């Protein structure tokens, strides 16, 4: 099966989440399945990535990439782990979007965004914690 490859150092968000990303309020996200590098579209703890906002959805099955707005935010993956959905705790949702505050919400969101139930992903999600990185902070880290 062919897979649409997108830049690995980016993470995409639908336009519904634009405000909380640009306001730097979204600090926890979930992705279905195993998204720890080297897995497909995976990330590593400590990695610097760029958040992008999707203007027009793409279609992985047709190898059509999304179209992004010009807005970007620099992030660092502060933590990442693969978790069975049944093992998620209430505290795992702190920093998530308002529509994902518990397992039931997460199941609905995965189905809405990916068109699949969590059972398709073996009832596993990757919990990703994000820290926003300012340009000055990034420059300071390079000068040390």
BELRA-V793116 format. One record per backbone hydrogen bond with DSSP energy under -0.5 kcal/mol. CO is the residue of the C=O (numbers start at 1). NH is the residue of the N-H. If there is no record, write none. Layout:
# BELRA-V793116
co=CO nh=NH
co=CO nh=NH
This chain:
# BELRA-V793116
co=3 nh=5
co=4 nh=6
co=7 nh=10
co=9 nh=50
co=11 nh=52
co=13 nh=54
co=14 nh=17
co=15 nh=18
co=17 nh=21
co=18 nh=22
co=19 nh=23
co=20 nh=25
co=20 nh=26
co=21 nh=24
co=25 nh=27
co=27 nh=130
co=29 nh=128
co=31 nh=126
co=33 nh=35
co=35 nh=37
co=35 nh=43
co=36 nh=39
co=39 nh=42
co=43 nh=37
co=44 nh=47
co=47 nh=77
co=49 nh=75
co=50 nh=11
co=51 nh=73
co=52 nh=13
co=53 nh=69
co=56 nh=67
co=59 nh=62
co=59 nh=64
co=60 nh=63
co=63 nh=65
co=64 nh=59
co=67 nh=55
co=67 nh=56
co=71 nh=53
co=73 nh=51
co=74 nh=133
co=75 nh=49
co=76 nh=78
co=76 nh=131
co=77 nh=46
co=79 nh=129
co=81 nh=127
co=83 nh=125
co=84 nh=87
co=85 nh=88
co=89 nh=92
co=90 nh=93
co=91 nh=94
co=93 nh=96
co=95 nh=27
co=95 nh=28
co=97 nh=100
co=102 nh=106
co=103 nh=107
co=104 nh=108
co=105 nh=109
co=106 nh=110
co=107 nh=111
co=108 nh=112
co=109 nh=113
co=110 nh=114
co=110 nh=116
co=111 nh=115
co=117 nh=120
co=118 nh=121
co=118 nh=123
co=119 nh=122
co=121 nh=124
co=123 nh=85
co=124 nh=33
co=125 nh=83
co=125 nh=127
co=126 nh=31
co=126 nh=128
co=127 nh=81
co=128 nh=29
co=129 nh=78
co=129 nh=79
co=131 nh=76
co=134 nh=138
co=135 nh=139
co=136 nh=140
co=137 nh=141
co=138 nh=142
co=139 nh=143
co=140 nh=144
